[in-house]
Amino acid sequence: MCLFDSLVLCKFMHTSGAIKVRPMLNFFNYVTSFNMSIEEFMKTGERIFNLQRLYNTKCGISKKDDILHLRFLNLKRDRDELPSIGLLSDYYELRGWSEDGLPMDEKLEELDIK
């Protein structure tokens, strides 16, 4: 989705199934005269996502803010029990982030973020 935002494309085109990643990449390469591979294209989206996270943490966003909005939860009990499930830790691990929700040095190096 970071690539959609960066390319100023309508997300409804993607969610409706009207455009997939490969055609979006072909469009991007055609317009820019680049020859980016799908791997590079996806890595660019991941780079954007991690840069956003770094910026947000500099602005004071932290792990405490990584919660579902109340409209997704049925009761206060759900909100209180959610941290015990461990999904946030799993998400951070998949992203290559620390337990505090910060991109780790290895992830930043992988994405060429200094």
Secondary structure, 3 states (H helix, E strand, C coil): CHHHHHCCCCHHHHHCCCCCHHHHHHHHHHHHCCCCCHHHHHHHHHHHHHHHHHHHHHCCCCHHHCCCCHHHCCCHHHHHHHHHHCHHHHHHHHHCECCCCCECHHHHHHCCCC
